[in-house]
């Protein structure tokens, strides 16, 4: 199976502390989350909903071997943004998937 897929979830309201990005620091409020799977890794980016600039979520990219795992990673990113965190949410791998890396 050749690999390439992407997902976007819009209108994700960040939890307390927002979401940390590589380029801009912390974004807060209403954001969109986008994951692109290249076949070997997943890249997660966020933007202010309705904005034009995408920013790499801290912790991204992540080695990822399958489209299924990249979809799970996207959902984990959305959940992390909703939860927020001190200093901004960062991308972490879903615990129940072992096909990363």
FIKOLTI-171268 format. One line per field, with one value per atom (N, C-alpha, C): residue in one letter; y, x, z; atom name; residue number from 1. Coordinates in nm, 4 decimals. Example, Ala and Ser with C-alpha at 12.3 -4.5 7.8 and 13.67 -1.06 7.14 Angstrom:
<rs>
r c(A;A;A;S;S;S)
y c(-0.5690;-0.4500;-0.3300;-0.2250;-0.1060;0.0030)
x c(1.3190;1.2300;1.3200;1.2850;1.3670;1.2900)
z c(0.7800;0.7800;0.7800;0.7080;0.7140;0.7870)
a c(N;CA;C;N;CA;C)
k c(1;1;1;2;2;2)
</rs>
This chain:
<rs>
r c(X;X;X;X;X;X;X;X;X;X;X;X;X;X;X;X;X;X;X;X;X;X;X;X;X;X;X;X;X;X;X;X;X;X;X;X;X;X;X;X;X;X;X;X;X;X;X;X;X;X;X;X;X;X;X;X;X;X;X;X;X;X;X;X;X;X;X;X;X;X;X;X;X;X;X;X;X;X;X;X;X;X;X;X;X;X;X;X;X;X;X;X;X;X;X;X;X;X;X;X;X;X;X;X;X;X;X;X;X;X;X;X;X;X;X;X;X;X;X;X;X;X;X;X;X;X;X;X;X;X;X;X;X;X;X;X;X;X;X;X;X;X;X;X;X;X;X;X;X;X;X;X;X;X;X;X;X;X;X;X;X;X;X;X;X;X;X;X;X;X;X;X;X;X;X;X;X;X;X;X;X;X;X;X;X;X;X;X;X;X;X;X;X;X;X;X;X;X;X;X;X;X;X;X;X;X;X;X;X;X;X;X;X;X;X;X;X;X;X;X;X;X;X;X;X;X;X;X;X;X;X;X;X;X;X;X;X;X;X;X;X;X;X;X;X;X;X;X;X;X;X;X;X;X;X;X;X;X;X;X;X;X;X;X;X;X;X;X;X;X;X;X;X;X;X;X;X;X;X;X;X;X;X;X;X;X;X;X;X;X;X;X;X;X;X;X;X;X;X;X;X;X;X)
y c(-0.1187;0.0000;0.1246;0.2092;0.3350;0.4293;0.5222;0.6030;0.7506;0.8058;0.9489;0.9685;1.0459;1.0765;1.2030;1.2681;1.3850;1.4000;1.4631;1.4904;1.6308;1.6961;1.8282;1.8314;1.8794;1.9009;2.0499;2.1134;2.2579;2.2873;2.4113;2.4588;2.3746;2.3515;2.2831;2.3928;2.3960;2.4983;2.4472;2.5169;2.4712;2.4829;2.3860;2.3885;2.4908;2.5004;2.5938;2.5726;2.6795;2.6713;2.6651;2.6373;2.6369;2.5200;2.5409;2.4391;2.5015;2.4295;2.4808;2.4491;2.5508;2.5329;2.5582;2.5033;2.5206;2.6647;2.7192;2.8485;2.9695;2.9587;3.0767;3.0743;2.9612;2.9501;2.8970;2.9531;2.8997;2.9686;2.8878;2.9376;2.9029;2.9916;2.9650;2.9956;2.9394;2.9675;2.8664;2.9141;2.8321;2.8042;2.6779;2.6406;2.5243;2.5045;2.3861;2.3002;2.1683;2.0724;1.9926;1.9844;1.9143;1.8151;1.6916;1.5882;1.5393;1.5327;1.4758;1.3552;1.2411;1.1200;1.1016;1.0903;1.0820;0.9392;0.8426;0.7034;0.6549;0.7481;0.7112;0.7932;0.9096;0.9930;1.0717;1.1202;1.2053;1.3425;1.4453;1.5828;1.6482;1.7061;1.7705;1.9204;1.9953;2.1411;2.1987;2.3202;2.3895;2.5319;2.5883;2.7270;2.7840;2.9165;2.9777;2.9483;2.9034;2.8718;2.9937;2.9724;3.0808;3.1506;3.1139;3.1754;3.1142;3.1665;3.1144;3.0479;3.0739;3.0189;2.8949;2.7897;2.6680;2.6657;2.6136;2.6056;2.4620;2.4132;2.2761;2.2611;2.1609;2.1341;2.0768;2.1275;2.0769;1.9261;1.8545;1.7086;1.6446;1.7229;1.6744;1.7092;1.6301;1.5099;1.3857;1.2820;1.1565;1.0435;0.9539;0.8367;0.7595;0.7194;0.6542;0.5623;0.4358;0.3353;0.3102;0.3486;0.3135;0.4291;0.4261;0.5267;0.5185;0.3973;0.3783;0.4442;0.4244;0.4843;0.6358;0.6862;0.8316;0.8927;0.8208;0.8691;0.8726;0.7693;0.7668;0.8802;0.9080;1.0171;1.1512;1.1675;1.2907;1.3098;1.2033;1.2142;1.2446;1.1859;1.2148;1.3621;1.4174;1.5591;1.6477;1.6156;1.6925;1.6864;1.5671;1.5508;1.6311;1.6310;1.7055;1.8551;1.9052;2.0476;2.0824;1.9980;2.0237;2.0234;1.9381;1.9286;2.0446;2.0902;2.1964;2.1433;2.2345;2.1930;2.3128;2.2986;2.4059;2.4336;2.5552;2.5894;2.5482;2.4962;2.4560;2.3062;2.2511;2.1081;2.0731;1.9561;1.9046;1.7681;1.7283;1.6018;1.4859;1.3885;1.2654;1.1479;1.0351;0.9175;0.8532;0.8044;0.7300;0.6054;0.5768;0.4660;0.3295;0.3153;0.1842;0.1459;0.2283;0.1954;0.1706;0.0613;0.0220;0.0222;0.0806;0.0760;0.2040;0.2905;0.4148;0.3865;0.4626;0.4535;0.3407)
x c(0.0847;0.0000;0.0890;0.0684;0.1416;0.0758;0.1535;0.0995;0.0944;-0.0197;-0.0394;-0.1835;-0.2033;-0.3387;-0.3313;-0.4460;-0.4497;-0.5867;-0.5881;-0.7108;-0.7043;-0.8198;-0.8291;-0.9514;-0.9341;-1.0447;-1.0476;-1.1612;-1.1735;-1.2490;-1.2380;-1.3090;-1.2812;-1.1526;-1.1088;-1.0724;-1.1407;-1.1128;-1.0056;-0.8936;-0.7801;-0.8115;-0.7606;-0.7758;-0.6820;-0.6864;-0.6015;-0.4557;-0.3880;-0.2482;-0.2285;-0.3356;-0.3275;-0.2501;-0.1960;-0.1181;0.0152;0.1240;0.2574;0.2930;0.3453;0.3927;0.5428;0.6059;0.7496;0.7809;0.7032;0.7360;0.6877;0.5735;0.5085;0.4958;0.5237;0.4985;0.3580;0.2867;0.1569;0.0422;-0.0497;-0.1750;-0.2855;-0.3821;-0.4951;-0.6243;-0.7324;-0.8639;-0.9045;-0.9739;-1.0323;-0.9272;-0.8861;-0.7839;-0.8315;-0.7616;-0.7806;-0.6563;-0.6750;-0.5656;-0.5598;-0.4411;-0.4242;-0.3095;-0.3348;-0.2323;-0.2119;-0.0865;-0.0511;0.0370;-0.0023;0.0781;0.1476;0.2802;0.3588;0.3916;0.3504;0.3865;0.4911;0.5693;0.6723;0.6631;0.5981;0.5836;0.4537;0.4119;0.2932;0.3372;0.2885;0.3187;0.1891;0.1906;0.0719;0.0955;-0.0012;0.0075;-0.1225;-0.1137;-0.2318;-0.2338;-0.3529;-0.3687;-0.4894;-0.4921;-0.6143;-0.7234;-0.8415;-0.9496;-0.9797;-0.9832;-1.0061;-0.8785;-0.7663;-0.6381;-0.5788;-0.4658;-0.4016;-0.2667;-0.2082;-0.0761;-0.0896;-0.0170;-0.0109;0.1202;0.1149;0.2316;0.2480;0.3704;0.3990;0.3727;0.2930;0.2672;0.3939;0.4310;0.5490;0.5364;0.6437;0.6435;0.6279;0.5964;0.5788;0.7043;0.7380;0.6721;0.7045;0.6263;0.6400;0.6531;0.7513;0.7574;0.6264;0.5719;0.4408;0.4323;0.4041;0.4106;0.2805;0.1661;0.0403;-0.0592;-0.1485;-0.2541;-0.3428;-0.3722;-0.4544;-0.3898;-0.2590;-0.1901;-0.1836;-0.1713;-0.1680;-0.3030;-0.4102;-0.5443;-0.5589;-0.5086;-0.5124;-0.4274;-0.3144;-0.2292;-0.3010;-0.3735;-0.4502;-0.5508;-0.6219;-0.7202;-0.6517;-0.5344;-0.4595;-0.4180;-0.3821;-0.3451;-0.4646;-0.5807;-0.7029;-0.7360;-0.7272;-0.7562;-0.6586;-0.5297;-0.4286;-0.4565;-0.4948;-0.5266;-0.6459;-0.7489;-0.8681;-0.8330;-0.7395;-0.7000;-0.6093;-0.5261;-0.4311;-0.3203;-0.2483;-0.1406;-0.0586;0.0090;0.0961;0.2034;0.2098;0.3067;0.2636;0.1429;0.0899;0.0960;-0.0105;-0.0162;0.0889;0.1497;0.2445;0.1963;0.2425;0.2018;0.2689;0.1901;0.2430;0.1772;0.2450;0.1936;0.0803;-0.0222;-0.1303;-0.0719;-0.1137;-0.0582;-0.0916;-0.2077;-0.2531;-0.2001;-0.1183;-0.0623;0.0874;0.1314;0.2705;0.3420;0.2827;0.3413;0.4137;0.4360;0.5079;0.6564;0.7338;0.8785;0.9408)
z c(0.0000;0.0000;0.0000;-0.0988;-0.0996;-0.0022;0.0497;0.1565;0.1298;0.1531;0.1642;0.2076;0.3109;0.3572;0.4406;0.4556;0.5439;0.6049;0.7210;0.7941;0.8494;0.8536;0.9149;1.0052;1.1260;1.2187;1.2509;1.2212;1.2421;1.3710;1.4167;1.5350;1.6590;1.6828;1.8041;1.9043;2.0160;2.1165;2.2109;2.2144;2.2949;2.4432;2.5170;2.6612;2.7231;2.8539;2.9276;2.8899;2.8543;2.8146;2.6646;2.5888;2.4430;2.3868;2.2661;2.1953;2.1533;2.1780;2.1474;2.0019;1.9323;1.7955;1.7896;1.6875;1.6692;1.6294;1.5361;1.4767;1.5556;1.6212;1.6780;1.8295;1.8910;2.0341;2.0562;2.1518;2.1918;2.1172;2.0637;2.0071;2.1057;2.1220;2.2104;2.1376;2.1896;2.1330;2.0286;1.9251;1.8199;1.7133;1.7012;1.6042;1.5179;1.4077;1.3230;1.3370;1.3311;1.3428;1.2134;1.1530;1.0257;1.0370;0.9948;0.9947;0.8521;0.8096;0.6799;0.7040;0.6472;0.6553;0.5217;0.5241;0.4010;0.3597;0.4395;0.4146;0.5118;0.5664;0.6644;0.7920;0.7846;0.9035;0.8960;1.0124;1.0202;1.0699;1.0007;1.0354;1.0816;1.2017;1.2570;1.2611;1.2077;1.2066;1.2616;1.3138;1.3656;1.3102;1.3050;1.2642;1.3369;1.3495;1.3995;1.2985;1.3436;1.2505;1.1648;1.0342;0.9401;0.8976;0.9579;0.9240;0.7980;0.7566;0.6358;0.6643;0.7798;0.8123;0.9007;0.8647;0.9442;1.0213;1.1441;1.2303;1.2788;1.2806;1.3221;1.4711;1.5075;1.6486;1.7113;1.8288;1.8993;1.9183;1.8872;1.8938;1.7572;1.6556;1.5194;1.4387;1.3372;1.2856;1.3695;1.3451;1.4171;1.3153;1.3299;1.2421;1.2522;1.1393;1.1392;1.0175;1.0411;0.9349;0.8600;0.9156;0.8477;0.8511;0.7540;0.7482;0.8724;0.9169;1.0369;1.1589;1.1745;1.2886;1.2767;1.1526;1.1367;1.1697;1.1420;1.1788;1.3306;1.3970;1.5437;1.6009;1.5371;1.5821;1.5659;1.4554;1.4348;1.5485;1.5827;1.6906;1.8229;1.8459;1.9681;1.9722;1.8569;1.8502;1.8818;1.8238;1.8515;2.0005;2.0575;2.2005;2.2852;2.2475;2.3231;2.3172;2.2006;2.1873;2.2755;2.2742;2.3574;2.5057;2.5437;2.6845;2.7239;2.6302;2.6622;2.7503;2.8117;2.9000;2.9425;3.0527;3.0984;2.9943;2.9457;2.8424;2.7034;2.6894;2.5593;2.5392;2.4817;2.4527;2.3483;2.3619;2.2637;2.2166;2.1003;2.0408;2.1125;2.1538;2.2119;2.1412;2.1383;2.0691;2.1467;2.0738;2.1417;2.2088;2.3293;2.4062;2.3472;2.2835;2.2392;2.1004;2.0379;1.9069;1.9199;1.8587;1.8710;1.7369;1.6348;1.5005;1.4635;1.5601;1.5336;1.5413;1.4648;1.4743;1.3990)
a c(N;CA;C;N;CA;C;N;CA;C;N;CA;C;N;CA;C;N;CA;C;N;CA;C;N;CA;C;N;CA;C;N;CA;C;N;CA;C;N;CA;C;N;CA;C;N;CA;C;N;CA;C;N;CA;C;N;CA;C;N;CA;C;N;CA;C;N;CA;C;N;CA;C;N;CA;C;N;CA;C;N;CA;C;N;CA;C;N;CA;C;N;CA;C;N;CA;C;N;CA;C;N;CA;C;N;CA;C;N;CA;C;N;CA;C;N;CA;C;N;CA;C;N;CA;C;N;CA;C;N;CA;C;N;CA;C;N;CA;C;N;CA;C;N;CA;C;N;CA;C;N;CA;C;N;CA;C;N;CA;C;N;CA;C;N;CA;C;N;CA;C;N;CA;C;N;CA;C;N;CA;C;N;CA;C;N;CA;C;N;CA;C;N;CA;C;N;CA;C;N;CA;C;N;CA;C;N;CA;C;N;CA;C;N;CA;C;N;CA;C;N;CA;C;N;CA;C;N;CA;C;N;CA;C;N;CA;C;N;CA;C;N;CA;C;N;CA;C;N;CA;C;N;CA;C;N;CA;C;N;CA;C;N;CA;C;N;CA;C;N;CA;C;N;CA;C;N;CA;C;N;CA;C;N;CA;C;N;CA;C;N;CA;C;N;CA;C;N;CA;C;N;CA;C;N;CA;C;N;CA;C;N;CA;C;N;CA;C;N;CA;C;N;CA;C;N;CA;C;N;CA;C;N;CA;C;N;CA;C;N;CA;C;N;CA;C;N;CA;C;N;CA;C)
k c(1;1;1;2;2;2;3;3;3;4;4;4;5;5;5;6;6;6;7;7;7;8;8;8;9;9;9;10;10;10;11;11;11;12;12;12;13;13;13;14;14;14;15;15;15;16;16;16;17;17;17;18;18;18;19;19;19;20;20;20;21;21;21;22;22;22;23;23;23;24;24;24;25;25;25;26;26;26;27;27;27;28;28;28;29;29;29;30;30;30;31;31;31;32;32;32;33;33;33;34;34;34;35;35;35;36;36;36;37;37;37;38;38;38;39;39;39;40;40;40;41;41;41;42;42;42;43;43;43;44;44;44;45;45;45;46;46;46;47;47;47;48;48;48;49;49;49;50;50;50;51;51;51;52;52;52;53;53;53;54;54;54;55;55;55;56;56;56;57;57;57;58;58;58;59;59;59;60;60;60;61;61;61;62;62;62;63;63;63;64;64;64;65;65;65;66;66;66;67;67;67;68;68;68;69;69;69;70;70;70;71;71;71;72;72;72;73;73;73;74;74;74;75;75;75;76;76;76;77;77;77;78;78;78;79;79;79;80;80;80;81;81;81;82;82;82;83;83;83;84;84;84;85;85;85;86;86;86;87;87;87;88;88;88;89;89;89;90;90;90;91;91;91;92;92;92;93;93;93;94;94;94;95;95;95;96;96;96;97;97;97;98;98;98;99;99;99;100;100;100;101;101;101)
</rs>
